[in-house]
Each structure stands twice: as C-alpha cells, then as structure tokens.
Amino acid sequence: MLPIAIGADDAAFEFKDQITNYLKSKGLSVIDYSADVQPENKLYPDVAQAVAIAIKDGKHERGILICGTGIGVAISANKVFGIRAAQCHDTFSAERARKSNNAQIMTMGARVIGIELAKKIVQVWLDSEYEGGGSAPKVERISYYEQQNYKK
C-alpha cells in the first residue's frame, strides 16, 4: 500500500499527530501535508488541495484530512477533479464512504469527535474497500457530472 496522506490545519495539529501515531503503530507509512510540517500550506484549503492533488497524481491511494469540523477540508478536497472526499464522524459513514462511494479521502473534525472514536473510524475506513455493485452506477454518474462541469 502507498503511504497514507494526512493533513490538518492549525485547529487540528495535535489531533492529526495522534492519528499519525496510530497509523504508524499499525505499520502504515504516512506523509504529512499539514501547515506545521509544510509551511506553504497555510490555510485548510491549501492543505486539502495538497493532499487531494497528491492522490490524483498517484502518490497516495488514500488520505485523511482534519480541521475543526471536517467540513472545510472536505469541500476543498472535492474541488480537485476525480477526488471524492467524505466527512466521517461515525464508523457506518466511514465504511459506506469506501464501500459505496469509493472515497479516497476521509475528513474529520477535531472539535467534533474524540480521538478514540476517530481511531476506530479511521480503522474501519482503512479496512473497507469499494464494492461497486448497486452503487457503481451512482459513482459513475458522479464522474459523468464531474466531467461535464469541471475543466480538466
């Protein structure tokens, strides 16, 4: 597996560090795009774009973005063509984000959930794979609209 991309803004540096340590304890490689590590990524849209573009470019298969709520980074990452970022604050959403929606990025809010729940959510998301099936036509339709509405 390629390294996991991770990124956070100043509202979530400590939270991000705990998630990074959790991932490393599971034997996973992590590349950090956060503002405290890469100063050019000053604001959460910069961090989200850096992670999303790195995934689009094939440097990573998956990424985790964290800000205060998880909303801003999700919106920002979803501006990158071909990227599907999903906010996940429970294990069911994390599982469905992968299995049904083939989301490459999960987002969380450091001010919304606790770290132990976040670790469980991350693990469920990492353990889940895209299933296609009944969701495949929906994901294909998302890609169709993306091609219609975005300039490449």
ZATIMAR-285902 format. One line per field, with one value per atom (N, C-alpha, C): atom name; residue in three letters; x, y, z. Coordinates in pm, 1 decimal, padded with zeros to 6 digits. Layout:
<recs>
name	(CA  ...)
resn	(ALA  ...)
x	(X  ...)
y	(Y  ...)
z	(Z  ...)
</recs>
This chain:
<recs>
name	(N  CA  C  N  CA  C  N  CA  C  N  CA  C  N  CA  C  N  CA  C  N  CA  C  N  CA  C  N  CA  C  N  CA  C  N  CA  C  N  CA  C  N  CA  C  N  CA  C  N  CA  C  N  CA  C  N  CA  C  N  CA  C  N  CA  C  N  CA  C  N  CA  C  N  CA  C  N  CA  C  N  CA  C  N  CA  C  N  CA  C  N  CA  C  N  CA  C  N  CA  C  N  CA  C  N  CA  C  N  CA  C  N  CA  C  N  CA  C  N  CA  C  N  CA  C  N  CA  C  N  CA  C  N  CA  C  N  CA  C  N  CA  C  N  CA  C  N  CA  C  N  CA  C  N  CA  C  N  CA  C  N  CA  C  N  CA  C  N  CA  C  N  CA  C  N  CA  C  N  CA  C  N  CA  C  N  CA  C  N  CA  C  N  CA  C  N  CA  C  N  CA  C  N  CA  C  N  CA  C  N  CA  C  N  CA  C  N  CA  C  N  CA  C  N  CA  C  N  CA  C  N  CA  C  N  CA  C  N  CA  C  N  CA  C  N  CA  C  N  CA  C  N  CA  C  N  CA  C  N  CA  C  N  CA  C  N  CA  C  N  CA  C  N  CA  C  N  CA  C  N  CA  C  N  CA  C  N  CA  C  N  CA  C  N  CA  C  N  CA  C  N  CA  C  N  CA  C  N  CA  C  N  CA  C  N  CA  C  N  CA  C  N  CA  C  N  CA  C  N  CA  C  N  CA  C  N  CA  C  N  CA  C  N  CA  C  N  CA  C  N  CA  C  N  CA  C  N  CA  C  N  CA  C  N  CA  C  N  CA  C  N  CA  C  N  CA  C  N  CA  C  N  CA  C  N  CA  C  N  CA  C  N  CA  C  N  CA  C  N  CA  C  N  CA  C  N  CA  C  N  CA  C  N  CA  C  N  CA  C  N  CA  C  N  CA  C  N  CA  C  N  CA  C  N  CA  C  N  CA  C  N  CA  C  N  CA  C  N  CA  C  N  CA  C  N  CA  C  N  CA  C  N  CA  C  N  CA  C  N  CA  C  N  CA  C  N  CA  C  N  CA  C  N  CA  C  N  CA  C  N  CA  C  N  CA  C  N  CA  C  N  CA  C  N  CA  C  N  CA  C  N  CA  C  N  CA  C  N  CA  C  N  CA  C  N  CA  C  N  CA  C)
resn	(MET  MET  MET  LEU  LEU  LEU  PRO  PRO  PRO  ILE  ILE  ILE  ALA  ALA  ALA  ILE  ILE  ILE  GLY  GLY  GLY  ALA  ALA  ALA  ASP  ASP  ASP  ASP  ASP  ASP  ALA  ALA  ALA  ALA  ALA  ALA  PHE  PHE  PHE  GLU  GLU  GLU  PHE  PHE  PHE  LYS  LYS  LYS  ASP  ASP  ASP  GLN  GLN  GLN  ILE  ILE  ILE  THR  THR  THR  ASN  ASN  ASN  TYR  TYR  TYR  LEU  LEU  LEU  LYS  LYS  LYS  SER  SER  SER  LYS  LYS  LYS  GLY  GLY  GLY  LEU  LEU  LEU  SER  SER  SER  VAL  VAL  VAL  ILE  ILE  ILE  ASP  ASP  ASP  TYR  TYR  TYR  SER  SER  SER  ALA  ALA  ALA  ASP  ASP  ASP  VAL  VAL  VAL  GLN  GLN  GLN  PRO  PRO  PRO  GLU  GLU  GLU  ASN  ASN  ASN  LYS  LYS  LYS  LEU  LEU  LEU  TYR  TYR  TYR  PRO  PRO  PRO  ASP  ASP  ASP  VAL  VAL  VAL  ALA  ALA  ALA  GLN  GLN  GLN  ALA  ALA  ALA  VAL  VAL  VAL  ALA  ALA  ALA  ILE  ILE  ILE  ALA  ALA  ALA  ILE  ILE  ILE  LYS  LYS  LYS  ASP  ASP  ASP  GLY  GLY  GLY  LYS  LYS  LYS  HIS  HIS  HIS  GLU  GLU  GLU  ARG  ARG  ARG  GLY  GLY  GLY  ILE  ILE  ILE  LEU  LEU  LEU  ILE  ILE  ILE  CYS  CYS  CYS  GLY  GLY  GLY  THR  THR  THR  GLY  GLY  GLY  ILE  ILE  ILE  GLY  GLY  GLY  VAL  VAL  VAL  ALA  ALA  ALA  ILE  ILE  ILE  SER  SER  SER  ALA  ALA  ALA  ASN  ASN  ASN  LYS  LYS  LYS  VAL  VAL  VAL  PHE  PHE  PHE  GLY  GLY  GLY  ILE  ILE  ILE  ARG  ARG  ARG  ALA  ALA  ALA  ALA  ALA  ALA  GLN  GLN  GLN  CYS  CYS  CYS  HIS  HIS  HIS  ASP  ASP  ASP  THR  THR  THR  PHE  PHE  PHE  SER  SER  SER  ALA  ALA  ALA  GLU  GLU  GLU  ARG  ARG  ARG  ALA  ALA  ALA  ARG  ARG  ARG  LYS  LYS  LYS  SER  SER  SER  ASN  ASN  ASN  ASN  ASN  ASN  ALA  ALA  ALA  GLN  GLN  GLN  ILE  ILE  ILE  MET  MET  MET  THR  THR  THR  MET  MET  MET  GLY  GLY  GLY  ALA  ALA  ALA  ARG  ARG  ARG  VAL  VAL  VAL  ILE  ILE  ILE  GLY  GLY  GLY  ILE  ILE  ILE  GLU  GLU  GLU  LEU  LEU  LEU  ALA  ALA  ALA  LYS  LYS  LYS  LYS  LYS  LYS  ILE  ILE  ILE  VAL  VAL  VAL  GLN  GLN  GLN  VAL  VAL  VAL  TRP  TRP  TRP  LEU  LEU  LEU  ASP  ASP  ASP  SER  SER  SER  GLU  GLU  GLU  TYR  TYR  TYR  GLU  GLU  GLU  GLY  GLY  GLY  GLY  GLY  GLY  GLY  GLY  GLY  SER  SER  SER  ALA  ALA  ALA  PRO  PRO  PRO  LYS  LYS  LYS  VAL  VAL  VAL  GLU  GLU  GLU  ARG  ARG  ARG  ILE  ILE  ILE  SER  SER  SER  TYR  TYR  TYR  TYR  TYR  TYR  GLU  GLU  GLU  GLN  GLN  GLN  GLN  GLN  GLN  ASN  ASN  ASN  TYR  TYR  TYR  LYS  LYS  LYS  LYS  LYS  LYS)
x	(00084.1  00000.0  00088.8  00048.6  00119.6  00101.8  00190.5  00173.2  00038.0  -00013.7  -00136.6  -00098.8  -00172.4  -00153.2  -00237.9  -00182.3  -00258.6  -00235.1  -00336.9  -00322.4  -00418.6  -00374.4  -00457.6  -00423.3  -00520.1  -00493.7  -00460.1  -00442.9  -00398.7  -00499.5  -00623.2  -00724.0  -00708.7  -00621.9  -00620.5  -00481.2  -00376.7  -00241.4  -00222.8  -00262.1  -00243.7  -00326.2  -00449.1  -00537.5  -00472.9  -00422.7  -00356.5  -00234.9  -00156.6  -00038.9  -00078.6  -00188.3  -00234.6  -00282.4  -00350.1  -00392.7  -00270.0  -00173.6  -00049.6  00020.8  00033.6  00097.3  00019.7  -00112.8  -00195.9  -00167.2  -00165.5  -00139.9  -00002.3  00096.8  00232.3  00240.0  00162.5  00160.9  00102.2  00025.2  -00032.6  00058.0  00177.8  00274.4  00255.5  00175.1  00149.0  00243.3  00278.9  00358.2  00264.8  00308.8  00226.6  00311.5  00256.8  00319.1  00229.3  00288.0  00213.6  00221.9  00106.4  00096.1  00047.1  00047.2  -00007.7  00078.1  00014.4  00081.9  00196.9  00191.0  00301.0  00422.8  00406.7  00515.5  00557.1  00459.8  00483.8  00425.0  00505.6  00455.6  00387.0  00413.3  00345.2  00194.7  00155.3  00013.9  -00041.2  -00066.3  -00101.3  -00244.0  -00338.8  -00480.6  -00536.0  -00650.8  -00703.3  -00730.7  -00772.0  -00786.9  -00653.6  -00543.9  -00411.5  -00373.8  -00397.9  -00367.7  -00451.9  -00581.3  -00672.4  -00634.7  -00600.7  -00559.4  -00430.9  -00335.0  -00208.7  -00232.0  -00315.8  -00345.6  -00422.5  -00525.0  -00608.1  -00527.5  -00444.1  -00362.4  -00260.2  -00202.2  -00107.5  -00176.4  -00301.1  -00377.1  -00408.8  -00455.6  -00486.3  -00363.7  -00245.8  -00121.0  -00062.5  -00130.0  -00087.1  00017.9  00048.3  00146.3  00088.4  -00043.0  -00114.8  -00244.6  -00295.1  -00427.4  -00534.8  -00496.7  -00593.4  -00533.8  -00624.6  -00581.4  -00680.4  -00630.4  -00712.0  -00688.3  -00797.4  -00790.0  -00866.6  -00808.9  -00869.7  -00862.9  -00976.3  -00981.1  -01071.5  -01122.8  -01208.8  -01334.5  -01399.6  -01525.7  -01516.3  -01417.1  -01407.8  -01481.2  -01555.5  -01636.2  -01550.8  -01474.0  -01393.9  -01295.7  -01228.7  -01132.4  -01203.2  -01323.5  -01399.7  -01438.3  -01491.6  -01530.1  -01408.0  -01297.4  -01175.7  -01119.0  -01112.5  -01058.8  -01146.9  -01277.1  -01369.4  -01363.5  -01284.9  -01265.0  -01162.7  -01093.8  -00994.3  -01062.9  -01045.8  -01107.3  -01071.2  -01172.6  -01151.3  -01144.2  -01151.4  -01139.9  -01277.9  -01294.2  -01415.7  -01373.3  -01405.0  -01375.2  -01506.0  -01508.1  -01630.0  -01601.2  -01686.5  -01676.8  -01728.8  -01650.2  -01685.8  -01670.3  -01782.7  -01779.8  -01838.7  -01860.9  -01906.8  -01857.4  -01854.5  -01798.3  -01883.6  -02015.3  -02101.4  -02072.6  -02062.4  -02032.7  -01895.7  -01799.0  -01664.7  -01667.1  -01737.1  -01748.3  -01818.0  -01929.0  -02004.7  -01929.1  -01851.2  -01771.9  -01679.3  -01624.1  -01536.8  -01616.7  -01702.3  -01769.7  -01868.5  -01941.1  -02043.0  -01995.7  -01917.4  -01883.1  -01740.4  -01658.8  -01519.6  -01443.6  -01467.4  -01399.3  -01252.3  -01166.2  -01022.7  -00977.6  -01058.4  -01022.4  -01134.5  -01098.4  -01195.4  -01157.0  -01258.7  -01232.8  -01300.4  -01240.9  -01294.3  -01275.4  -01355.8  -01344.1  -01286.2  -01172.7  -01107.9  -01191.5  -01280.1  -01366.7  -01501.7  -01517.7  -01647.2  -01643.8  -01534.9  -01527.4  -01400.4  -01401.9  -01285.6  -01186.5  -01065.8  -00957.6  -00977.9  -01031.9  -01050.4  -01154.0  -01262.6  -01360.7  -01297.5  -01219.5  -01153.8  -01065.5  -00992.4  -00907.3  -00991.4  -01105.5  -01194.8  -01248.5  -01286.2  -01338.7  -01231.9  -01111.1  -01000.1  -00977.2  -00977.9  -00953.4  -01061.6  -01187.2  -01296.6  -01279.0  -01247.1  -01228.5  -01114.0  -01002.8  -00888.4  -00918.3  -00998.8  -01032.1  -01137.8  -01200.9  -01309.9  -01258.1  -01314.2  -01279.5  -01406.1  -01389.5  -01502.3  -01561.9  -01693.9  -01762.9  -01829.7  -01853.0  -01924.4  -02068.7  -02108.0  -02244.8  -02348.2  -02450.1  -02558.2  -02514.6  -02401.3  -02350.9  -02270.3  -02224.0  -02138.3  -02202.8  -02331.1  -02390.5  -02395.7  -02409.1  -02414.0  -02276.7  -02172.7  -02037.0  -02001.1  -02042.5  -02019.5  -02091.6  -02211.4  -02286.0  -02217.1  -02160.8  -02082.8  -01967.9  -01897.3  -01785.5  -01833.4  -01949.1  -02006.2  -02031.0  -02096.5  -02123.9  -01995.2  -01899.6  -01771.2  -01708.5  -01711.8  -01656.1  -01734.7  -01864.9  -01948.0  -01922.8  -01893.7  -01890.9  -01752.9  -01648.8  -01514.8  -01430.6  -01348.3  -01246.1  -01126.8  -01071.5  -00958.8  -00830.6)
y	(-00118.0  00000.0  00124.6  00222.7  00350.3  00420.3  00514.0  00587.6  00658.8  00671.8  00747.7  00895.6  00978.0  01123.0  01174.6  01263.9  01323.2  01473.4  01546.8  01691.0  01750.9  01859.6  01928.7  02076.8  02154.5  02296.5  02318.7  02444.5  02474.8  02437.6  02411.8  02367.9  02220.7  02149.3  02004.0  01941.9  02020.1  01963.2  01849.9  01871.2  01768.3  01643.5  01661.9  01552.7  01474.0  01546.2  01484.6  01404.4  01458.7  01386.4  01255.0  01255.0  01131.7  01029.8  01075.7  00984.8  00931.7  01017.8  00975.1  00867.3  00888.8  00788.6  00658.0  00666.6  00546.3  00469.7  00540.2  00476.1  00410.5  00480.0  00424.7  00302.8  00303.2  00187.1  00064.0  00086.7  -00022.3  -00061.2  -00002.4  -00036.7  00037.3  00141.3  00216.4  00335.4  00366.9  00486.0  00604.6  00720.2  00841.1  00957.1  01033.8  01157.8  01272.3  01368.7  01478.8  01604.9  01656.3  01777.7  01896.9  01884.2  01987.2  02113.0  02221.2  02351.2  02353.2  02272.3  02270.5  02194.8  02120.1  02044.0  02106.5  02151.2  02213.4  02355.0  02453.8  02589.8  02656.8  02609.9  02668.5  02639.5  02537.8  02502.6  02575.8  02703.9  02788.3  02768.8  02756.6  02750.1  02612.3  02576.0  02441.2  02413.7  02512.3  02479.8  02441.2  02502.7  02468.5  02325.1  02289.0  02153.5  02051.6  02078.1  01985.5  01969.5  02079.3  02071.9  01990.7  02011.8  01938.0  01787.5  01746.9  01604.2  01550.3  01621.4  01574.5  01563.8  01660.9  01657.3  01543.9  01521.1  01409.7  01276.2  01262.4  01139.8  01131.9  01241.2  01244.6  01207.3  01254.0  01227.5  01088.9  01007.4  00870.1  00850.6  00953.8  00940.2  00865.7  00869.1  00803.6  00746.9  00642.7  00590.5  00653.7  00688.3  00740.9  00853.9  00939.1  01049.3  01077.8  01139.8  01180.6  01329.5  01404.7  01548.9  01584.6  01673.4  01710.4  01861.9  01920.2  02061.3  02068.7  02184.2  02195.1  02111.9  02116.9  02044.5  01930.6  01932.6  01835.9  01881.2  01989.4  02037.2  02112.5  02208.8  02290.8  02210.5  02114.2  02032.6  01941.6  01894.7  01811.7  01893.2  02012.5  02099.0  02128.8  02162.7  02199.2  02082.2  01964.8  01847.1  01808.1  01823.9  01787.0  01881.2  01985.6  02075.5  02019.7  01913.6  01851.8  01745.3  01755.7  01663.0  01518.7  01434.0  01291.8  01253.0  01349.9  01321.2  01316.3  01216.6  01204.9  01203.7  01312.0  01324.2  01319.3  01242.8  01226.3  01254.1  01335.0  01362.4  01240.2  01190.7  01069.5  01093.1  01092.4  01107.7  00986.6  00879.4  00753.4  00639.9  00519.7  00406.6  00366.5  00380.4  00344.2  00433.8  00564.3  00657.4  00628.7  00596.6  00565.6  00441.7  00339.6  00217.0  00243.9  00316.4  00343.4  00438.5  00530.3  00621.2  00541.8  00432.6  00347.1  00247.8  00169.2  00059.3  00106.3  00213.2  00260.4  00374.8  00466.4  00589.4  00594.8  00496.1  00490.0  00619.1  00673.1  00795.9  00766.9  00846.5  00830.9  00907.2  01004.8  01088.9  01086.1  01068.5  01086.5  01211.7  01284.5  01405.1  01393.6  01461.5  01460.3  01597.4  01622.9  01746.3  01721.7  01782.9  01766.5  01825.5  01918.5  01979.2  01909.2  01801.2  01732.1  01596.9  01521.0  01386.0  01370.3  01270.9  01240.1  01153.6  01149.7  01080.3  00928.6  00868.4  00722.1  00681.3  00756.5  00729.1  00752.3  00857.0  00886.3  00770.1  00710.3  00595.8  00479.3  00453.8  00346.1  00376.4  00500.7  00541.7  00524.1  00568.4  00553.9  00406.7  00320.4  00178.5  00116.3  00148.4  00096.3  00143.3  00269.9  00326.4  00256.7  00234.1  00167.0  00021.0  -00043.8  -00185.0  -00206.0  -00100.1  -00110.2  -00084.7  -00158.0  -00142.7  -00116.5  -00051.6  -00023.2  -00154.0  -00165.0  -00287.1  -00276.4  -00155.7  -00141.7  -00184.0  -00289.9  -00340.6  -00234.6  -00224.8  -00129.9  00014.9  00040.5  00178.1  00219.8  00124.5  00156.7  00256.6  00239.4  00338.2  00478.7  00486.7  00617.8  00684.4  00606.9  00661.4  00699.9  00618.1  00651.5  00780.5  00800.9  00923.5  01045.6  01030.3  01139.7  01176.6  01075.5  01100.4  01165.9  01124.6  01184.9  01333.9  01368.0  01509.4  01587.7  01524.0  01588.9  01626.4  01533.9  01560.3  01669.1  01674.3  01775.8  01915.4  01923.3  02052.1  02108.2  02027.5  02074.1  02086.3  02185.6  02193.8  02114.4  02033.5  01948.9  02028.0)
z	(00000.0  00000.0  00000.0  -00078.3  -00079.8  00054.4  00085.8  00212.2  00218.1  00338.1  00361.4  00366.0  00293.4  00301.5  00417.4  00496.4  00605.6  00604.6  00645.0  00651.2  00751.1  00813.5  00912.1  00912.8  00957.1  00979.4  01126.1  01163.8  01300.0  01407.7  01370.2  01467.4  01503.6  01430.1  01446.6  01446.7  01469.0  01465.4  01566.3  01689.7  01792.9  01760.4  01716.4  01676.5  01562.3  01463.1  01348.0  01391.2  01484.1  01532.4  01599.4  01672.0  01736.9  01633.7  01529.5  01421.9  01347.8  01321.3  01254.9  01336.8  01466.0  01552.9  01552.5  01550.4  01543.6  01413.7  01301.6  01172.7  01170.7  01222.2  01225.8  01316.9  01426.0  01516.2  01447.8  01341.0  01262.1  01145.3  01141.1  01037.4  00906.1  00906.7  00784.1  00771.7  00648.7  00619.4  00605.3  00651.5  00648.1  00597.2  00504.7  00458.3  00502.5  00571.5  00632.7  00546.7  00507.3  00426.1  00508.2  00637.7  00726.0  00728.6  00768.2  00773.9  00873.8  00978.1  01075.0  01022.5  00914.2  00853.9  00720.2  00643.0  00513.0  00516.2  00555.1  00579.9  00461.0  00339.8  00223.6  00225.5  00300.0  00314.7  00437.2  00422.5  00536.9  00587.1  00495.7  00530.8  00497.8  00557.8  00532.2  00384.9  00302.3  00160.3  00095.0  00140.0  00086.7  00123.0  00247.3  00294.7  00218.2  00206.4  00137.9  -00008.8  -00073.8  -00213.6  -00228.1  -00139.2  -00146.6  -00135.5  -00041.3  -00023.6  -00144.3  -00187.4  -00298.9  -00428.1  -00455.3  -00577.2  -00569.9  -00453.6  -00438.7  -00465.4  -00423.9  -00452.2  -00600.8  -00657.3  -00800.9  -00883.3  -00839.6  -00911.8  -00885.1  -00802.1  -00779.2  -00671.3  -00593.3  -00485.3  -00365.4  -00353.8  -00244.3  -00300.1  -00235.4  -00269.3  -00181.8  -00058.6  00037.8  00119.5  00168.7  00252.2  00363.4  00468.0  00582.5  00603.6  00608.4  00631.3  00757.1  00837.0  00964.6  00980.3  01013.7  01052.5  01175.2  01207.2  01324.6  01313.5  01196.7  01176.5  01075.8  00989.4  00879.7  00755.8  00766.5  00653.8  00552.2  00599.1  00508.1  00425.6  00488.7  00414.4  00313.9  00347.0  00252.5  00129.8  00153.1  00041.2  -00045.5  00017.3  -00056.2  -00136.1  -00076.5  -00146.5  -00264.3  -00249.0  -00356.3  -00475.8  -00468.7  -00582.9  -00681.4  -00644.3  -00731.9  -00816.5  -00947.6  -01042.3  -01007.0  -00997.5  -00971.4  -00825.4  -00737.4  -00594.2  -00530.1  -00442.1  -00361.4  -00214.8  -00146.4  -00003.2  00073.6  00182.3  00261.6  00408.3  00467.4  00610.6  00686.1  00780.4  00854.3  01004.0  01074.2  01219.8  01291.2  01215.3  01273.5  01184.5  01238.5  01164.8  01045.0  01055.6  00942.9  00822.9  00845.4  00735.9  00675.4  00758.8  00709.2  00620.2  00664.3  00585.2  00452.4  00455.5  00333.2  00240.2  00298.0  00214.8  00123.2  00173.7  00092.4  00008.9  00074.4  00005.5  -00100.6  -00073.8  -00167.6  -00256.0  -00199.8  -00271.5  -00323.2  -00286.5  -00330.7  -00299.1  -00179.9  -00137.4  -00109.7  -00171.1  -00147.7  -00024.0  00017.4  00131.9  00233.7  00359.2  00467.3  00543.2  00590.9  00668.4  00804.1  00901.8  01038.0  01100.5  01201.9  01277.7  01415.2  01443.8  01574.2  01687.0  01652.8  01753.9  01763.5  01686.9  01679.6  01749.0  01730.1  01787.0  01869.7  01955.3  02037.7  01963.2  02012.8  01944.6  01940.1  02044.0  02042.6  01938.7  01928.7  01823.1  01686.6  01673.5  01545.7  01500.8  01592.4  01558.2  01506.1  01570.5  01524.6  01385.6  01363.1  01232.4  01124.7  01153.1  01058.8  01026.9  01128.1  01104.8  01017.7  01044.6  00961.1  00817.3  00799.7  00665.4  00592.4  00662.1  00600.2  00567.4  00648.6  00627.6  00519.4  00474.3  00376.8  00235.4  00141.9  00000.2  -00080.1  -00193.2  -00281.7  -00332.5  -00323.0  -00363.5  -00499.2  -00546.8  -00673.3  -00655.6  -00723.5  -00710.6  -00743.0  -00658.4  -00680.0  -00673.5  -00610.0  -00600.3  -00722.8  -00801.4  -00915.8  -01012.1  -01050.0  -01141.0  -01080.8  -00950.1  -00883.9  -00885.8  -00857.4  -00861.0  -01004.6  -01101.1  -01242.0  -01280.1  -01227.1  -01256.9  -01196.3  -01077.5  -01018.0  -01111.2  -01161.8  -01253.4  -01382.3  -01431.2  -01551.5  -01530.0  -01420.0  -01392.4  -01369.6  -01308.4  -01287.3  -01421.8  -01516.3  -01648.8  -01721.6  -01698.3  -01762.7  -01706.0  -01577.4  -01508.4  -01477.1  -01483.6  -01449.8  -01575.5  -01577.4  -01681.2  -01631.2  -01716.6  -01675.9  -01672.5)
</recs>
